[in-house]
Amino acid sequence: MRALSPFSERLGGPVQSSERIKSKGSVRLFRFTYRSGDHSVVGFLAEPKGTGRLPCIVWNRGGSMDFGKITPKTLRMFERIAQWGYLVIASQYSGCGGSEGKDEFGGQDLLDVLNLRRVLKRHPRADVRRIGMIGWSRGGLMTYLALAKVRWIRAAVSVAGVADVAALESDRPEMARRLRRMFRHTPRSVAQRSAIRQVRSFSRTAPLLLIHGTADWRVSPLQSMRLGEQLYRHRIPFRLVVLEGADHGLSGFRKEENRLTKEWLDRYVKGQRTLPNLRPHGP
């Protein structure tokens, strides 16, 4: 590539600027800015070296405001996923890490995630027919809301995802105080951010892998368990993996999480395997 931009030699569309980040090995890293609504947002992209078309992963970060923002340590994770044979893209979210706008914890900032598909369309190696999504914690919330909103996601993985904002606030009063500063707090606005209330709208063609630790104090594992029950009732393809004794970051279980995530994405995004039969059957 002769230009710093991974999207084209001439920037256009939603992409405003792009710069190469120092990286090692077989993956190129980029920081870029793009338009989301009426303001500029910071994003990141990891691209395996080569020339072929690639399936894509939209990676949704956790945290709120600058807590949990994408850092050099996060970029190492992007490099690892890119080495699996994917083009990885992520948003810093509005109001975070140098982005303009305001972090609304799943409000208008959901557009920051959805607009990454427009960015991918500018990349000559992105196969936008094969896009998966990964979300951690609050990133799980963003993933769920995206699954309820669009139909271009082939499969998704949520790790310790927030599925019920009201339950999160009940479990952690300090989060309730923080969220009240982030968005206009009403029963309706809380419900709009809670996947547990929107399962009927979830894509039925995007299998969802839920991974949660039983020792997670930040987001109760009951959030994934209760979401799994609703997914089952509505016959939406999913798998729930509960890791005994794992904390919020799955300390001590990261190799297992990597294996589960890779197998899921390789099956349903890269390999485009047939969806499972969810109707009762068998002997």
C-alpha positions in Angstrom: 0.0 0.0 0.0 1.4 3.3 -1.0 -0.9 5.4 1.1 -1.4 5.5 4.9 -5.1 4.9 4.4 -6.2 1.3 4.4 -9.4 2.3 2.6 -8.1 3.8 -0.6 -5.4 6.1 -1.8 -8.0 8.8 -1.8 -10.0 9.2 1.4 -13.8 9.6 1.0 -17.2 8.6 2.3 -17.3 8.6 6.1 -13.5 8.3 6.5 -11.8 11.7 7.2 -8.3 10.7 8.1 -6.1 7.7 8.7 -2.6 7.0 10.2 -0.5 3.9 10.5 0.2 2.7 14.0 3.5 0.9 14.7 2.9 -2.9 14.8 4.9 -6.1 14.6 4.6 -9.2 12.6 2.0 -9.9 9.9 -0.7 -7.4 10.9 -1.0 -3.7 10.0 -2.7 -1.3 12.5 -4.4 2.0 11.7 -6.1 4.7 13.7 -8.7 6.7 11.7 -11.5 9.2 12.1 -14.9 8.9 10.6 -18.2 10.7 10.5 -21.0 9.4 12.7 -24.0 11.6 12.7 -22.9 15.2 12.8 -19.5 14.7 14.4 -16.1 12.9 14.1 -15.3 9.6 16.0 -12.0 7.8 16.4 -11.8 4.2 15.1 -9.1 1.5 14.8 -8.5 -1.2 12.2 -6.3 -4.3 12.1 -5.5 -5.8 8.7 -3.5 -9.0 8.0 -0.8 -8.4 5.4 -1.8 -9.8 2.0 -4.1 -9.0 -0.9 -7.1 -11.3 -0.6 -10.6 -10.4 0.4 -11.3 -10.9 4.1 -14.3 -11.5 6.4 -14.7 -8.7 8.9 -15.2 -8.4 12.7 -16.7 -5.3 14.3 -15.3 -5.3 17.9 -17.2 -3.3 20.5 -15.3 -2.1 23.6 -16.6 -2.1 27.1 -16.6 0.6 29.8 -18.2 4.0 29.7 -16.7 7.3 28.7 -12.9 7.0 28.9 -13.0 4.0 31.3 -12.4 1.0 29.1 -11.2 3.0 26.0 -9.1 1.3 23.4 -5.5 1.3 24.3 -2.3 -0.3 22.9 -3.1 -3.4 25.0 -6.5 -3.6 23.2 -4.7 -3.3 19.9 -2.7 -6.5 20.7 -6.1 -8.3 20.9 -7.0 -6.9 17.5 -3.8 -8.2 16.1 -4.5 -11.7 17.4 -8.0 -11.8 15.9 -6.6 -10.4 12.6 -4.2 -13.3 12.5 -7.2 -15.6 12.5 -7.8 -14.2 9.0 -10.2 -11.3 9.7 -10.2 -7.6 9.1 -10.9 -6.1 12.6 -12.5 -2.7 13.0 -13.6 -0.9 16.2 -15.0 2.4 17.4 -13.8 4.4 20.4 -17.4 5.7 20.7 -18.6 9.3 20.8 -17.1 11.4 23.6 -14.3 8.9 24.3 -10.6 8.7 23.5 -10.5 11.8 21.3 -13.9 11.4 19.7 -16.3 14.3 19.4 -19.9 14.0 20.7 -21.3 12.4 23.9 -21.2 8.9 25.2 -24.8 7.8 25.8 -24.2 4.2 26.7 -26.2 2.7 23.8 -28.1 5.8 22.8 -27.2 7.8 19.7 -23.7 6.4 20.0 -25.0 3.1 18.7 -24.6 4.8 15.3 -20.9 4.8 15.9 -21.0 1.0 15.7 -23.4 0.7 12.8 -21.5 3.3 10.7 -18.4 1.1 10.8 -20.0 -0.9 8.0 -19.9 2.2 5.8 -16.2 2.5 6.7 -15.6 -1.2 5.7 -17.3 -0.6 2.4 -14.3 1.8 1.6 -11.8 -0.9 2.3 -10.8 -2.9 -0.9 -10.2 -6.1 1.1 -13.4 -6.1 3.2 -16.0 -8.7 2.3 -19.0 -6.9 3.7 -21.2 -10.0 3.1 -19.3 -11.6 5.9 -19.3 -9.4 9.0 -19.3 -10.7 12.6 -19.4 -8.8 15.8 -17.7 -9.2 19.2 -18.6 -7.2 22.3 -17.2 -7.2 25.9 -19.3 -6.0 28.8 -20.9 -2.7 27.6 -19.7 -3.8 24.2 -22.1 -6.7 24.6 -24.9 -4.2 25.1 -23.9 -2.5 21.9 -23.8 -5.9 20.1 -27.3 -6.8 21.3 -28.7 -3.4 20.2 -27.1 -3.8 16.8 -28.6 -7.3 16.4 -32.0 -5.9 17.1 -31.5 -3.0 14.6 -29.8 -4.4 11.5 -29.6 -7.7 9.5 -26.1 -7.6 8.1 -24.4 -9.3 11.1 -23.6 -12.9 10.2 -22.9 -14.0 13.8 -21.9 -12.4 17.1 -20.1 -13.1 20.4 -20.8 -11.4 23.7 -18.5 -11.7 26.7 -19.9 -10.7 30.0 -22.5 -8.6 28.2 -24.9 -6.1 29.7 -28.4 -7.3 28.7 -30.5 -5.5 31.4 -29.5 -2.0 32.4 -32.1 -1.8 35.2 -30.7 -5.0 36.7 -27.1 -3.6 36.4 -28.2 -0.4 38.2 -29.9 -2.4 40.9 -26.8 -4.6 41.4 -24.4 -1.6 41.3 -25.8 1.7 42.6 -22.6 3.5 41.6 -23.3 2.5 38.0 -26.8 4.0 38.3 -25.3 7.3 39.4 -22.8 7.2 36.5 -25.4 6.4 33.9 -27.7 9.2 35.1 -24.9 11.6 34.0 -24.6 9.9 30.6 -28.2 10.0 29.3 -31.6 11.3 30.2 -32.7 8.7 32.7 -36.3 7.5 32.2 -37.9 4.0 32.3 -38.2 4.2 28.5 -34.5 5.2 28.0 -33.4 2.3 30.2 -35.6 -0.1 28.4 -34.3 1.1 25.0 -30.8 0.1 26.2 -31.8 -3.3 27.5 -31.7 -6.3 25.2 -33.8 -8.4 27.5 -36.7 -6.2 26.5 -35.9 -6.4 22.7 -35.3 -10.1 22.0 -38.3 -10.2 19.6 -36.4 -7.9 17.3 -33.1 -9.8 17.3 -31.9 -11.2 14.0 -32.8 -14.8 13.6 -30.0 -15.4 11.1 -27.1 -14.3 13.3 -26.1 -17.0 15.8 -25.1 -15.5 19.2 -22.5 -16.9 21.5 -22.8 -15.8 25.1 -19.8 -16.3 27.5 -19.9 -15.3 31.1 -18.1 -16.0 34.3 -19.8 -17.1 37.5 -17.5 -14.9 39.6 -18.3 -11.7 37.7 -19.2 -8.9 40.1 -19.3 -6.1 37.5 -22.0 -7.7 35.3 -24.0 -10.5 36.9 -23.9 -13.8 35.0 -27.6 -13.9 35.5 -27.8 -11.3 32.7 -26.6 -13.8 30.1 -28.6 -16.6 31.6 -31.8 -14.6 31.5 -31.1 -13.4 28.0 -30.4 -17.0 27.0 -33.8 -18.0 28.3 -35.5 -15.3 26.2 -33.4 -16.3 23.1 -34.6 -19.9 23.6 -38.2 -18.9 23.9 -38.0 -16.9 20.7 -36.0 -19.6 18.8 -33.1 -17.4 18.1 -29.9 -19.4 17.6 -27.5 -19.1 20.5 -25.0 -20.9 22.7 -24.5 -20.0 26.4 -21.2 -20.9 28.0 -20.9 -20.2 31.8 -17.3 -20.5 33.1 -17.1 -21.6 36.7 -15.2 -19.1 38.8 -14.3 -16.7 36.0 -14.2 -13.0 36.7 -15.4 -10.2 34.5 -12.2 -10.3 32.4 -12.2 -14.1 32.3 -8.9 -14.2 34.0 -7.5 -17.7 33.8 -10.0 -18.6 31.0 -8.8 -16.4 28.1 -7.4 -19.3 26.1 -10.8 -21.0 26.4 -12.6 -17.8 25.4 -10.3 -17.4 22.4 -10.9 -20.9 21.2 -14.7 -20.6 21.7 -14.8 -17.2 19.9 -12.7 -18.3 17.0 -14.6 -21.5 16.4 -17.9 -19.6 16.5 -16.7 -16.9 14.0 -15.0 -19.4 11.7 -18.2 -21.5 11.6 -20.8 -18.8 11.0 -18.9 -15.8 9.5 -15.8 -17.1 7.7 -17.4 -20.5 6.8 -21.0 -19.3 6.5 -22.2 -22.6 7.8 -25.9 -23.5 7.7 -27.9 -22.2 10.6 -28.9 -24.8 13.3 -32.3 -26.4 13.3 -34.1 -25.0 16.4 -37.3 -27.0 16.1 -37.7 -30.0 18.4 -36.4 -33.0 16.6 -34.5 -36.3 16.9 -35.3 -39.7 18.4 
